[in-house]
Amino acid sequence: MWVFWPALALVSFVLHFIWEYVQCEAFFVHLRAPASMAAMLSATLGDLVLTALAWLGTALVSWNPRWPLQRWTPRVWLSLLGLALALSVAVELHALAMHWWRYTARAPRLPATPVSLLPVLQLVLLFPLSFGLARALTLRLSATPKPQPLKGASSWNG
C-alpha cells in the first residue's frame, strides 16, 4: 500500500481543489476572510483529512484496511457513501454555526436542512472517484516492470 497513499493524496488533492475552485465563488460567501487561493488550499487540505477519515471509517466497518485495493463490497459502498453524507453535513453545519461562510441564493439546499447540496455531492462523488483512481494508479504502477541492467554492462558494485 506504500504506492497507494501518495496516489490517493495526489488524486484527491487535484479533484477536491478543482471542485473547491469552481464552485466557491458562485455558491459561497466567506465571512472571515476572502475566498483566496490560500482559502482554497486550506479547504482542499481539509478535504484530504476527510478522505483519510473516510478510509479509516470504511476500514473499520469492513474490517479490511486494504479495501481500496480490492473489489468493493456493498458494505464498503454503503460505508463510504454514508461517511460522505455524514462528514459533509457535519462539516457544513459546524462551519455555518461558526459563521465561517454562508451560501449564496443560488446554492441548492439539501432538503429540510440549511446545508448546501454541493458539499454533500462533492464528497459523495469525489470519495469513490478518488479511491478508485488511486487504486487504478497504484495497480498500474505496481505492475510496471522494474528496469533490468543491460547484459554485459559493468556493475558499480563490482
C-alpha positions in Angstrom: 0.0 0.0 0.0 3.0 2.3 0.0 2.2 3.4 -3.5 -1.5 3.8 -2.7 -1.2 6.6 -0.2 0.8 9.1 -2.3 -1.5 8.2 -5.3 -4.6 8.9 -3.1 -3.2 12.2 -1.8 -2.4 13.4 -5.3 -5.6 12.3 -6.9 -7.8 13.5 -4.0 -6.0 16.9 -3.8 -6.4 17.6 -7.5 -10.1 16.6 -7.6 -11.0 18.5 -4.5 -9.0 21.6 -5.4 -10.8 21.8 -8.8 -14.2 21.3 -7.1 -13.4 24.0 -4.4 -12.1 26.5 -7.0 -15.0 26.0 -9.5 -17.9 26.2 -7.1 -16.7 28.5 -4.3 -17.3 32.0 -5.7 -20.7 31.2 -7.2 -22.2 29.5 -4.2 -20.4 30.6 -1.0 -19.7 33.8 0.8 -16.7 33.6 3.1 -17.4 35.7 6.2 -14.0 35.8 8.0 -11.6 36.1 5.1 -11.9 36.4 1.3 -12.1 33.4 -0.9 -8.4 33.5 -1.8 -6.0 30.8 -3.2 -5.0 30.2 0.5 -8.6 29.6 1.4 -9.0 27.1 -1.5 -5.8 25.3 -0.4 -7.0 25.2 3.2 -10.4 23.8 2.2 -8.6 21.2 0.0 -6.3 20.1 2.8 -9.5 19.7 5.0 -10.9 17.6 2.2 -7.8 15.4 2.4 -8.4 14.9 6.1 -12.0 13.9 5.4 -10.8 11.5 2.7 -8.5 9.9 5.3 -11.4 9.7 7.8 -13.5 8.0 5.1 -10.7 5.4 4.5 -10.5 4.8 8.3 -14.2 4.5 8.8 -14.6 2.2 5.9 -11.6 0.1 7.0 -13.2 -0.3 10.5 -16.7 -1.1 9.1 -15.3 -3.6 6.5 -12.6 -5.0 8.9 -10.2 -4.5 5.9 -7.6 -1.8 5.8 -6.8 -2.8 2.2 -10.4 -2.2 1.0 -9.5 0.4 -1.6 -7.3 -2.0 -3.5 -9.8 -4.8 -3.6 -13.2 -5.3 -5.1 -15.7 -3.1 -3.3 -18.4 -5.0 -1.5 -21.9 -3.5 -0.8 -20.7 -2.9 2.8 -17.7 -0.8 1.5 -20.0 1.2 -0.8 -22.6 1.8 2.0 -19.9 2.8 4.5 -18.1 5.1 2.0 -21.3 6.9 0.9 -22.7 7.0 4.4 -19.5 8.6 5.7 -19.5 11.1 2.8 -23.0 12.2 3.7 -22.4 12.3 7.5 -19.0 14.1 7.2 -20.2 16.7 4.7 -23.3 17.6 6.7 -21.3 17.7 9.9 -18.6 20.0 8.5 -21.2 22.3 6.8 -23.3 22.6 10.0 -20.2 23.4 12.0 -19.0 26.0 9.5 -22.4 27.6 9.4 -22.7 27.7 13.2 -19.1 29.2 13.4 -20.0 31.8 10.8 -17.1 30.8 8.6 -19.3 31.1 5.5 -22.8 31.3 4.2 -24.4 30.3 1.0 -25.5 32.5 -1.9 -29.1 32.4 -3.0 -28.1 30.2 -6.0 -26.7 27.4 -3.8 -29.1 24.5 -3.8 -30.0 23.2 -0.4 -30.3 19.7 1.0 -34.0 19.2 1.7 -35.0 20.0 5.3 -31.6 21.4 6.2 -29.7 24.6 6.0 -26.8 22.8 4.2 -26.0 23.3 0.6 -26.2 20.2 -1.6 -22.9 21.0 -3.3 -20.5 19.9 -0.4 -22.6 16.8 0.0 -22.3 16.0 -3.7 -18.6 16.8 -3.5 -17.8 14.1 -1.0 -20.4 11.6 -2.4 -18.9 11.9 -5.8 -15.2 12.5 -5.1 -14.6 10.0 -2.3 -15.3 7.0 -4.6 -13.6 8.7 -7.6 -10.5 9.5 -5.5 -10.2 6.0 -4.1 -11.0 4.4 -7.5 -8.5 6.4 -9.4 -5.8 6.0 -6.7 -6.4 2.2 -6.9 -6.1 2.2 -10.7 -2.9 4.3 -10.5 -1.5 2.0 -7.7 -2.2 -1.2 -9.6 -0.7 0.3 -12.8 2.5 1.5 -11.0 2.8 -1.8 -9.1 2.6 -3.8 -12.4 5.3 -1.7 -14.1 8.3 -3.9 -14.6 11.5 -2.8 -12.9 14.4 -1.8 -15.1 17.0 -4.5 -15.6 20.7 -3.9 -16.1 21.9 -4.3 -19.7 23.6 -7.6 -20.4 27.4 -7.2 -20.4 27.2 -3.9 -18.7 29.7 -3.4 -15.9 28.4 -3.1 -12.4 29.4 -0.3 -10.0 29.2 -2.9 -7.2 32.0 -5.0 -8.7 
